[in-house]
Amino acid sequence: MKIETVLQTDGIDKTDLEVFLKEVIDVDRSWILAHPEYELPENHEKQMNEWIARRGQGEPVAYIIGKKEFYGREFQVDSSVLIPRPATEGLIDEVLGLGLGLGKSSPNPSPSPKVVDTKVVILTRLFGDISDVKTIVDIGTGSGCVAITLKLELPDFEVVATDVSEDAIRVAKKNAEKHQAEIDFRSGDLLDPIKNLDQPFIIVSNPPYIPQSEELMRDVRDYEPERALFGGGEEGTEVLARLMQGARNHSHCGGVVMECRDTQVSRL
């Protein structure tokens, strides 16, 4: 099987095929495009056929190759965690712009949520001055991409990462080890694992917020973890509301930075 033959596979996006070829042959995209006549060895051809078949069934590329880029770094993923998305990188930018730990009055976040994708925003709610905050808590960490990225961008901060899924914690720990990021992982629902946290902190979260009735794309609906997608209730706001209320009730929480729908902001 030649590269040019692979790239002509019916029913599979050419970009996906290029990603598979890059992974199997261990070359970059420019090499692939410059060598259409390259003949894949038998073991590479077998791997390509397997991956093409899985993609043809709708399985996401990230799960097939076992990784996804986030904020310029590579993270391991499997079907127990959401696939990191570019929109979620907005959480990192927002937290980095808050002026945490500077020992002076923190800048007020924009009164309007920041649009990061169609219908998706980053919402910031501060409950007071956060200039002395040196701890960040990632609620619903999944693959750990947000917690680990923040630790690498803010190495002097303590980062706590929680998830109700033990399988997700397992994946996140592997990613933390890969990136040599020291994260305090805790298992449990929403703020339960940090109820005794006694230092000032802010919460960052990409919680489940999709309405239960919403029709999702096939590769999301059939493969990504349902519990990490659907937020409960007709508007998908049950988890969001519980998270925000728990944050407001915690005496050491200085605020929340979360991803959600633009239509949900008024309820939070």
Secondary structure, DSSP 8 states (H G I E B T S, - for coil): -BHHHHTT-TTS-HHHHHHHHHHHHT--HHHHHH-TT-B--HHHHHHHHHHHHHHHTT--HHHHHTEEEETTEEEE--TTS----GGGHHHHHHHHTT-TTSSS------SS-EEEETTEEEEEEE-S--TT--EEEEES-TTSHHHHHHHHHSTTSEEEEEES-HHHHHHHHHHHHHTT---EEEESSTTGGGTT--S-EEEEE----B-TT----HHHHTTS-GGGTB-SSTTS-HHHHHHHHHHHHSTTEEEEEEEEEGGGGGG-
